[in-house]
């Protein structure tokens, strides 16, 4: 196309200036127009050529966006207000803890039963003792054993009966280095239903007798029978070991 235009530019001025004889100008223009048309036709796309596909906007491209309702903020929702009531709030009453039941501690109010060992400190000897009562015999059986132990033993007084208990004393700890003599140092008494403290019956007990037990040091054991003369059928059955001044303290046992 550029070559044709250049040709026309050269031809037309020459014809206008009266140069050498040239063909008819109109014929030239016609020929030039045909050349231009032919050139444009050749460069134009043919009908059989496959047209370039043009992207067609999809419906989703042109669809109008759906407007969502605004999300309410925390301040949009009203906070319910709890109206005060006239009913007072009940305060739970604290339940006192259930006291743990205590076992016998060897006092007069809570005496030890036969079998378990109780401990007591002897002021005179400085000895810590473990004391146990393991057996009790009373009435006719006790009298038969006492009579068999020594034929010169007298029967109990009218309305009374003999009672025998078997006592075991362990010398647990010494503070003064003294020996412990059961027949001298062991102060054992029976408390009857009338509130009287009764000492030993003063008879010869069956063997082994606590009165005949040897002296012991720390770690030693003295044991044997010990006798009382008590009211017949008395049901107090309380025995005190090593009572203090005016009946204070001591280690108490029940013979039930």
C-alpha positions, 0 to 999 in steps of 0.5 A: 500500500505504501508503494502505491501511494509513493507511485501516485505521489511521483506521477501526479506532480509530473502530470501537473507540471507538463512533463513528457506526455503521460497517459490520461489522468483519469485513467491513471486515477482509475487504475490507482483506485483499482490497485488500492481496492485490490490491495485492500481486498487481498489483505482483508480476511476471507469469508472462509477464515475462522473468526477469532472467538470473542469471549462472551461474558458469562451470566455470572459476570453480569449478575447483580450481586445479592445484598446480604442484610447487615450483621447485627453488632453486639450493641444491636441485641438488647441485654436482658435486665434481671429485675430484683426480687424480694425473696432473700437468698438463702444461705446454707447453714454450715453443718458441723463436722461429725466428731471422730469417735475416740477409743478408750484412753485408759481414764476412769470415764473411758477405761481400757478393756481386757486385752489391749495394753495401756501405758503409764509413767510411775513417778516413784521409779521413773519407769514407763510401763505397759500394763495389760489385764488378760483374764478375770475369774470370780466367785466359786471358781476363784475361791477354788483356785485360791484354796488350792494355792494355799490350804490356809487361805480363808474363804471370803466374808459373808456377802463377798466373793473372791476375784482374780485378775491376771496382770502383765507389766512390761517395763518399757522405758527407764529414766532413773535407772531403777528396778521395778518391783511388782509386789511393792510398786504395783498399786492395783485397786478395785472400784466397787459399785458403792464407790469404794476402792478395794485393795488386795485380798491379802491371800496367797494367789495361784501360781504364778502370783504377781506378788512373787514376780522378780524385780525387772529393769527396762525391757523386763516383764512381770506377770501373775495373778492378783486377788480382790475380795469384792461384794458378791455379784458386784457389777462395777468391774473397774480396776485402777493401776497406779493411782496418784495422790488422792485417787487421781490419774491412774490407768483404768480397766474394765473387766466386762 
